[in-house]
């Protein structure tokens, strides 16, 4: 098995418009999807990310508030999964609830061995 990283982007506007009950239902859908991956031994780890952060550059000499990407480009969370290849990793990602948002997308990247 190879390891893959899912980077989640978008969906913030949709979530902001939801009632507390709708947010709870959406989170339940995420839970079901992640549980199905876990039951198949494919879920490694994953968590949402807070919106605020810092950027470090210039050899560690410059620290600024960030991220500075457009809203739809900000990584909102990540998941690490086991899959046989990129095709399987992509297929597994298609069950993710973020894809229900018009601007929701998942970047699928294989984690390289070092």
Buried (B, 14 or more C-beta within 10 A) or exposed (E): EBBBBBBBBBBBEBBEEEEEEEEEEBEEBBEEBBEEBEEEEBBBEBEEBEEEEEEEEEEEEEEEEEBEEEEBEBBBBBBBBBBEEEEBBBEBBEEBBBBEBEBBBBEBEEEEEE
